[in-house]
Amino acid sequence: MASAIEPCPFCLSGHLHITQNGPSFCIVCQSCKSKGPHRNELENAIDQWNLTSRKVISLSAGAINNQPDLRSPSLRTGHH
């Protein structure tokens, strides 16, 4: 059974294309042109794309959540 393809990990686009070059498959984002790894099985190409997508999106969310508050101290405390 085929897996659903996750959005692009780099631009979050859902405009994706499956390419086949000889015996190998890969997922390509039509928006930013990112490519997933080539795999001999379509399901493996999708699984690797999805794994990368989840990891990058998770790391991006963690980086955003751990950013220091660079606003002035008065804005952080609500006092002006």
C-alpha positions in Angstrom: 0.0 0.0 0.0 1.4 3.4 -1.0 2.1 6.0 1.7 0.9 9.6 1.5 3.7 11.9 0.6 4.6 14.6 3.2 5.0 18.2 2.1 8.4 19.5 1.0 10.6 19.8 4.1 12.2 23.0 2.7 9.4 25.1 1.3 6.3 23.2 2.7 4.8 22.9 -0.7 2.6 20.0 -1.5 3.3 20.3 -5.3 5.4 17.2 -5.5 6.2 14.8 -8.4 7.5 11.2 -8.5 10.2 10.7 -11.0 11.6 7.5 -12.3 15.0 7.2 -13.9 15.6 3.7 -15.0 15.0 1.4 -12.0 15.1 4.2 -9.4 12.4 6.5 -8.1 12.6 9.9 -6.3 10.3 12.6 -5.1 10.9 16.1 -6.5 9.3 19.3 -5.2 8.0 21.3 -8.2 8.2 24.6 -6.2 11.7 24.7 -4.9 13.2 21.8 -6.9 14.4 19.8 -3.9 14.9 16.1 -4.6 14.7 13.1 -2.3 17.0 10.2 -2.4 16.8 7.8 -5.4 15.5 4.3 -4.3 14.8 1.2 -6.4 11.4 0.8 -4.8 8.8 3.6 -5.0 7.6 2.9 -1.4 11.2 3.3 -0.2 11.6 6.6 -2.0 8.4 7.9 -0.4 9.4 6.6 3.0 12.8 8.4 2.8 11.2 11.6 1.6 8.7 11.5 4.5 11.4 10.7 7.0 13.4 13.7 5.8 10.3 15.9 5.8 9.4 15.0 9.4 13.0 15.5 10.6 13.6 18.9 8.9 10.2 20.2 10.0 10.7 19.0 13.6 14.2 20.6 13.7 12.9 23.8 12.3 10.1 24.0 14.8 12.6 23.3 17.6 14.9 26.0 16.4 12.1 28.5 16.3 10.8 27.6 19.8 14.3 27.9 21.3 15.2 31.3 19.8 16.1 33.9 22.5 13.7 36.8 23.0 15.5 39.6 21.3 12.9 42.3 22.1 13.9 45.0 24.5 13.4 44.2 28.2 10.4 46.5 28.4 8.6 44.6 25.7 9.4 41.2 27.3 7.8 42.2 30.6 5.0 44.3 29.2 6.3 47.5 30.9 7.0 50.6 28.8 
